[in-house]
Amino acid sequence: MELVLFTNGCPKCKILEERLDEKNIKYEISADPTILKENNLISFPALKVNEKVLSFYEAICFLKEFDFEEVT
């Protein structure tokens, strides 16, 4: 599973990063404006899970519901 956190360093971005770290989930961080524009991101943070891009709220719900131990 490929996870990419799109961030601009805002407080919500830091919260989402902390949630990912708490679950020991491996992810990449991207703040490259070109990549952000290519993915039509207009608000931060966003979490790309494989090919789907989740908003902050969707990402928090995803992290609560998904069992990452089954994947690792």
Backbone as CSV, one residue per row, in Angstrom:
resi,resn,N_x,N_y,N_z,CA_x,CA_y,CA_z,C_x,C_y,C_z
1,MET,0.852,-1.176,0.000,0.000,0.000,0.000,0.891,1.230,0.000
2,GLU,0.598,2.145,-0.907,1.359,3.375,-1.013,0.589,4.516,-0.350
3,LEU,1.235,5.170,0.623,0.625,6.304,1.306,1.516,7.530,1.126
4,VAL,0.892,8.635,0.731,1.612,9.891,0.583,0.814,10.971,1.304
5,LEU,1.479,11.665,2.216,0.862,12.774,2.930,1.224,14.066,2.207
6,PHE,0.206,14.744,1.678,0.397,16.047,1.049,0.207,17.099,2.132
7,THR,1.210,17.920,2.340,1.194,18.831,3.469,1.774,20.194,3.121
8,ASN,1.326,21.177,3.880,1.946,22.501,3.816,2.413,22.920,5.209
9,GLY,2.380,21.963,6.162,2.874,22.221,7.506,1.874,22.861,8.451
10,CYS,0.617,22.931,8.057,-0.413,23.544,8.899,-0.718,22.643,10.112
11,PRO,-1.454,23.155,11.096,-1.777,22.351,12.281,-2.506,21.040,11.956
12,LYS,-3.424,21.060,10.997,-4.109,19.818,10.619,-3.131,18.826,9.998
13,CYS,-2.193,19.330,9.239,-1.173,18.461,8.633,-0.373,17.754,9.724
14,LYS,-0.021,18.494,10.754,0.755,17.916,11.858,-0.066,16.875,12.607
15,ILE,-1.356,17.105,12.770,-2.227,16.128,13.433,-2.268,14.835,12.631
16,LEU,-2.457,14.946,11.331,-2.528,13.754,10.500,-1.194,13.014,10.508
17,GLU,-0.105,13.747,10.480,1.216,13.122,10.543,1.401,12.385,11.870
18,GLU,0.956,12.984,12.971,1.041,12.333,14.281,0.224,11.051,14.320
19,ARG,-0.970,11.082,13.730,-1.824,9.880,13.696,-1.149,8.753,12.917
20,LEU,-0.534,9.094,11.805,0.176,8.090,11.014,1.351,7.520,11.811
21,ASP,2.092,8.392,12.490,3.235,7.955,13.290,2.805,7.078,14.470
22,GLU,1.694,7.435,15.117,1.183,6.653,16.246,0.894,5.209,15.853
23,LYS,0.456,5.010,14.621,0.125,3.676,14.131,1.313,2.991,13.455
24,ASN,2.487,3.651,13.523,3.700,3.118,12.897,3.496,2.801,11.424
25,ILE,2.816,3.688,10.733,2.519,3.510,9.320,3.606,4.201,8.501
26,LYS,4.126,3.490,7.526,5.129,4.071,6.645,4.424,4.890,5.566
27,TYR,4.928,6.099,5.336,4.336,6.993,4.348,5.395,7.956,3.859
28,GLU,5.132,8.558,2.736,5.991,9.596,2.190,5.331,10.939,2.444
29,ILE,6.143,11.978,2.496,5.626,13.333,2.636,5.920,14.095,1.351
30,SER,4.928,14.823,0.868,5.111,15.635,-0.325,4.586,17.040,-0.080
31,ALA,5.450,18.000,-0.295,5.050,19.404,-0.233,5.388,20.091,-1.549
32,ASP,5.713,19.299,-2.558,6.067,19.814,-3.877,4.840,20.440,-4.530
33,PRO,4.873,21.733,-4.798,3.704,22.406,-5.378,3.255,21.807,-6.708
34,THR,4.182,21.307,-7.495,3.833,20.705,-8.782,2.973,19.464,-8.585
35,ILE,3.376,18.608,-7.669,2.621,17.382,-7.395,1.264,17.716,-6.792
36,LEU,1.239,18.705,-5.926,-0.021,19.106,-5.308,-0.998,19.579,-6.383
37,LYS,-0.499,20.379,-7.315,-1.357,20.895,-8.387,-1.827,19.767,-9.308
38,GLU,-0.943,18.812,-9.614,-1.293,17.673,-10.471,-2.421,16.840,-9.878
39,ASN,-2.489,16.797,-8.541,-3.516,16.004,-7.861,-4.749,16.837,-7.509
40,ASN,-4.810,18.069,-8.046,-5.953,18.964,-7.844,-6.264,19.191,-6.369
41,LEU,-5.229,19.319,-5.563,-5.429,19.534,-4.132,-5.628,21.016,-3.861
42,ILE,-6.724,21.321,-3.164,-7.012,22.719,-2.849,-7.026,22.976,-1.351
43,SER,-6.995,21.902,-0.562,-6.924,22.080,0.884,-5.970,21.038,1.460
44,PHE,-5.384,21.395,2.551,-4.402,20.528,3.193,-4.866,20.150,4.583
45,PRO,-4.440,19.035,5.091,-3.653,18.019,4.420,-4.533,17.121,3.561
46,ALA,-3.873,16.283,2.804,-4.550,15.240,2.039,-3.684,13.988,2.140
47,LEU,-4.317,12.858,2.093,-3.599,11.591,2.178,-3.937,10.768,0.948
48,LYS,-2.917,10.431,0.190,-3.113,9.601,-0.995,-2.896,8.147,-0.587
49,VAL,-3.925,7.348,-0.782,-3.866,5.923,-0.481,-3.978,5.213,-1.819
50,ASN,-2.846,4.652,-2.252,-2.747,4.103,-3.603,-3.102,5.202,-4.590
51,GLU,-4.226,5.125,-5.269,-4.589,6.148,-6.255,-5.690,7.093,-5.769
52,LYS,-6.227,6.859,-4.585,-7.320,7.688,-4.073,-6.768,8.751,-3.119
53,VAL,-7.230,9.988,-3.293,-6.793,11.089,-2.431,-7.910,11.413,-1.450
54,LEU,-7.564,11.369,-0.154,-8.527,11.604,0.912,-8.329,12.977,1.536
55,SER,-9.434,13.622,1.887,-9.371,14.886,2.624,-8.922,14.588,4.060
56,PHE,-8.707,15.627,4.836,-8.297,15.453,6.233,-9.304,14.574,6.977
57,TYR,-10.569,14.913,6.890,-11.607,14.159,7.597,-11.652,12.709,7.116
58,GLU,-11.618,12.510,5.806,-11.650,11.148,5.263,-10.426,10.344,5.710
59,ALA,-9.268,11.007,5.762,-8.039,10.333,6.182,-8.123,9.916,7.649
60,ILE,-8.649,10.777,8.512,-8.793,10.441,9.936,-9.734,9.250,10.076
61,CYS,-10.851,9.249,9.373,-11.788,8.118,9.422,-11.132,6.849,8.904
62,PHE,-10.388,6.951,7.826,-9.685,5.810,7.249,-8.728,5.203,8.271
63,LEU,-7.977,6.059,8.961,-7.001,5.570,9.937,-7.679,4.909,11.127
64,LYS,-8.850,5.383,11.506,-9.585,4.773,12.617,-10.126,3.404,12.244
65,GLU,-10.548,3.231,11.005,-11.221,2.018,10.580,-10.289,0.943,10.032
66,PHE,-9.177,1.333,9.452,-8.333,0.374,8.748,-7.401,-0.329,9.716
67,ASP,-7.275,-1.650,9.583,-6.376,-2.441,10.421,-5.070,-2.648,9.679
68,PHE,-4.063,-1.836,10.002,-2.798,-1.909,9.299,-1.995,-3.129,9.680
69,GLU,-2.298,-3.755,10.814,-1.581,-4.959,11.200,-1.833,-6.091,10.222
70,GLU,-3.006,-6.091,9.569,-3.326,-7.126,8.588,-2.467,-6.961,7.335
71,VAL,-2.036,-5.748,7.061,-1.283,-5.458,5.846,0.189,-5.764,6.038
72,THR,0.727,-5.482,7.223,2.157,-5.655,7.462,2.526,-7.066,7.790
